Amino acid sequence: MTQKEAFLKYLQRMDIGMLEMILDDSIIYFGASKKVFFGKAILSKGWNNIGF
């Protein structure tokens, strides 16, 4: 499985733990740092308890 396929799979499942593990901290995601990206995703999807 490619990183893109894994990203889409875990995003669809809303598996924050796996997304956090597979995504690199030094890459910008949709114009934002990994931490900001996850923060916006959490707010928009109602996720919580991810440990950032």
RAJO-V9652 format. One record per residue. N is the residue number from 1. RES is the residue in one letter. PSI is psi as a letter, one per 30 degrees, with the letter a starting at -180 (none if undefined). OMEGA is omega in radians with two decimals (none if undefined). BURIAL is + if it has 9 or more other ideal C-beta (glycine too) atoms within 8 Angstrom, else -. Layout:
# RAJO-V9652
N;RES;PSI;OMEGA;BURIAL / N;RES;PSI;OMEGA;BURIAL
This chain:
# RAJO-V9652
1;M;k;3.10;- / 2;T;l;3.12;- / 3;Q;e;3.12;- / 4;K;e;3.12;- / 5;E;e;3.11;- / 6;A;e;3.12;+ / 7;F;e;-3.12;+ / 8;L;e;3.12;- / 9;K;e;-3.08;+ / 10;Y;f;3.06;+ / 11;L;e;3.12;- / 12;Q;e;3.13;- / 13;R;f;-3.06;- / 14;M;h;-3.14;- / 15;D;i;-3.08;- / 16;I;e;-3.14;+ / 17;G;e;3.13;- / 18;M;e;3.09;+ / 19;L;e;3.14;+ / 20;E;e;-3.11;+ / 21;M;e;-3.04;- / 22;I;f;-3.10;+ / 23;L;k;-3.11;+ / 24;D;k;-3.14;- / 25;D;f;-3.02;- / 26;S;g;-3.10;- / 27;I;k;3.09;- / 28;I;k;-3.13;- / 29;Y;j;3.14;+ / 30;F;h;3.08;- / 31;G;g;-3.09;- / 32;A;l;3.05;+ / 33;S;l;3.13;- / 34;K;e;-3.11;+ / 35;K;e;3.13;- / 36;V;e;3.11;- / 37;F;e;3.13;+ / 38;F;e;3.12;+ / 39;G;e;3.12;+ / 40;K;e;3.12;+ / 41;A;e;-3.13;+ / 42;I;e;3.14;+ / 43;L;e;-3.08;- / 44;S;f;-3.09;- / 45;K;f;-3.13;- / 46;G;g;3.09;- / 47;W;l;3.06;+ / 48;N;l;3.09;- / 49;N;h;3.14;- / 50;I;f;3.04;+ / 51;G;g;3.07;- / 52;F;none;none;-
